[in-house]
Amino acid sequence: MSGHSKWSTIKRKKAVTDARRGKIFTQVIKEITVAAKLGGGDPNSNARLRFAIDKAKASNMPAENIKRAIQKGTGELPGVNYEDVVYEVYGPGGVAIIVETVTDNKNRTISDIRHILERNHGKIAMAGSVAFQFHKKGIILVPKSIVPEDDLLAIILDAGADDMKIEGDEYSIICLPENFEKVKHAITAKSIKIESAEILLIADNTVKVEGKDAENLLKLMEILEDYEDVQKVHANFDIDDKELARIGAGVSSLAG
């Protein structure tokens, strides 16, 4: 299974814990604040803000928290000056990783990221050496058990999706970012449950990892995800389901 879907599944299982829910709230508040700062406080004309608000609502964030985060971004309320910083990384097994952060202190963040990498078999890559391998795509995951493949395929292709793959017990729907909301709406309009819907960086090619590299990679991804300044982690790994089963307890602990 490709990295984005496998990692999305692991993250969703982890998100049920209170600790992860607190982390999600922190991530979303930062994202809303930066989105409002860069594109204004009106979600109708600011797609990034609109996506962030949708994620906040999906996480059951109170409306007042969302409003305050927007107002801090637009300057209506005092707040921390956050900015986007993206790091290109090589992980175990030569896996390419993109780490998206929102920080109020770039020096602190790069120091902490380097420390995490040094302790977990990773290293900072030269600028441009990793990013060119990734492109933004909308990824929507739908459980296989609730809708026949042909029915869902007809819905999403009519709405502008590019492709749909079966990965584990889910359909992975892929579309261009500009078609993301239209495809998502077409699915929900048919009362079909969506497990997750995100704009992600998807790699053109994947790197198969196994053995100790697979274990170390999942550990690194987990630690990066848990770092307070990190918003998203994207990687081009491919780990076979049998390999994940072999790793066993390590993956179970990651899944929370």
Backbone hydrogen bonds, N-H to C=O, Kabsch-Sander energy under -0.5 kcal/mol:
donor,donor_aa,acceptor,acceptor_aa,energy
3,G,237,F,-1.6
6,K,2,S,-2.3
7,W,3,G,-2.8
8,S,4,H,-1.9
9,T,5,S,-2.1
10,I,6,K,-2.0
11,K,7,W,-2.6
12,R,8,S,-2.2
13,K,9,T,-1.7
14,K,10,I,-1.8
15,A,11,K,-1.9
16,V,13,K,-0.9
17,T,14,K,-1.8
21,R,17,T,-2.3
22,G,18,D,-2.2
23,K,19,A,-1.8
24,I,20,R,-2.8
25,F,21,R,-2.3
26,T,22,G,-2.0
27,Q,23,K,-2.5
28,V,24,I,-2.7
29,I,25,F,-2.4
30,K,26,T,-2.0
31,E,27,Q,-2.4
32,I,28,V,-2.9
33,T,29,I,-2.3
34,V,30,K,-2.6
35,A,31,E,-2.6
36,A,32,I,-2.5
37,K,33,T,-2.0
38,L,34,V,-2.5
39,G,35,A,-2.5
40,G,36,A,-1.8
45,S,42,D,-1.3
50,R,46,N,-2.4
51,F,47,A,-2.6
52,A,48,R,-2.0
53,I,49,L,-2.6
54,D,50,R,-2.2
55,K,51,F,-2.2
56,A,52,A,-2.3
57,K,53,I,-2.6
58,A,54,D,-2.3
59,S,55,K,-1.3
60,N,57,K,-1.7
61,M,56,A,-2.7
65,N,62,P,-0.6
66,I,62,P,-1.6
67,K,63,A,-2.5
68,R,64,E,-2.4
69,A,65,N,-2.1
70,I,66,I,-2.1
71,Q,67,K,-2.4
72,K,68,R,-2.2
73,G,69,A,-1.7
74,T,70,I,-2.2
75,G,71,Q,-0.8
76,E,71,Q,-1.5
77,L,71,Q,-1.8
82,Y,80,V,-1.2
83,E,103,T,-1.8
85,V,101,T,-2.2
87,Y,99,V,-2.6
89,V,97,I,-2.8
90,Y,123,K,-2.8
91,G,95,V,-3.2
94,G,91,G,-1.5
95,V,92,P,-0.9
97,I,89,V,-2.9
98,I,234,H,-2.7
99,V,87,Y,-2.8
100,E,98,I,-0.6
100,E,232,K,-2.8
101,T,85,V,-2.5
101,T,99,V,-0.5
102,V,229,D,-2.4
103,T,83,E,-2.4
109,T,105,N,-2.2
110,I,106,K,-2.6
111,S,107,N,-1.7
112,D,108,R,-2.4
113,I,109,T,-2.8
114,R,110,I,-2.4
115,H,111,S,-1.9
116,I,112,D,-2.4
117,L,113,I,-2.5
118,E,114,R,-2.8
119,R,115,H,-1.6
120,N,116,I,-0.6
120,N,117,L,-1.1
122,G,117,L,-2.5
123,K,90,Y,-2.2
125,A,88,E,-3.0
129,S,126,M,-2.2
132,F,128,G,-0.7
133,Q,130,V,-1.9
134,F,131,A,-1.9
135,H,202,I,-2.2
137,K,200,L,-2.9
138,G,175,C,-3.4
139,I,198,E,-3.1
140,I,173,I,-2.3
141,L,196,S,-2.7
142,V,171,Y,-2.1
144,K,169,D,-2.4
146,I,143,P,-1.0
147,V,144,K,-0.8
152,L,148,P,-2.2
153,L,149,E,-2.6
154,A,150,D,-2.0
155,I,151,D,-1.6
156,I,152,L,-2.5
157,L,153,L,-2.2
158,D,154,A,-1.6
159,A,155,I,-1.0
160,G,157,L,-1.0
161,A,156,I,-2.8
162,D,174,I,-2.4
163,D,174,I,-1.8
165,K,172,S,-2.5
167,E,165,K,-0.6
167,E,170,E,-2.7
170,E,167,E,-1.3
171,Y,142,V,-3.4
172,S,165,K,-3.6
173,I,140,I,-3.2
173,I,171,Y,-0.7
174,I,163,D,-2.9
175,C,138,G,-2.0
179,N,176,L,-1.7
180,F,176,L,-0.6
180,F,177,P,-1.1
183,V,179,N,-2.5
184,K,180,F,-2.6
185,H,181,E,-2.6
186,A,182,K,-2.1
187,I,183,V,-1.8
188,T,184,K,-2.3
189,A,185,H,-2.4
190,K,187,I,-1.1
191,S,188,T,-2.0
192,I,187,I,-1.5
195,E,141,L,-2.7
195,E,193,K,-0.5
196,S,141,L,-1.1
198,E,139,I,-2.3
200,L,137,K,-3.0
200,L,198,E,-0.7
202,I,135,H,-3.0
202,I,200,L,-0.7
204,D,133,Q,-2.6
207,V,236,N,-3.1
208,K,206,T,-0.5
209,V,238,D,-2.0
213,D,210,E,-0.9
214,A,210,E,-0.7
215,E,211,G,-1.8
216,N,212,K,-3.0
217,L,213,D,-2.5
218,L,214,A,-2.3
219,K,215,E,-1.9
220,L,216,N,-2.4
221,M,217,L,-2.9
222,E,218,L,-2.2
223,I,219,K,-2.3
224,L,220,L,-2.7
225,E,221,M,-2.5
226,D,222,E,-1.8
227,Y,223,I,-0.9
227,Y,224,L,-0.9
230,V,227,Y,-1.7
231,Q,100,E,-3.4
232,K,100,E,-1.3
234,H,98,I,-2.8
236,N,96,A,-1.6
238,D,207,V,-2.1
239,I,1,M,-1.2
244,L,240,D,-2.1
245,A,241,D,-2.2
246,R,242,K,-2.0
247,I,243,E,-2.3
248,G,244,L,-2.0
250,G,247,I,-1.5
251,V,248,G,-0.6
252,S,248,G,-2.3
253,S,249,A,-2.5
254,L,250,G,-1.6
255,A,251,V,-2.2
256,G,253,S,-0.9
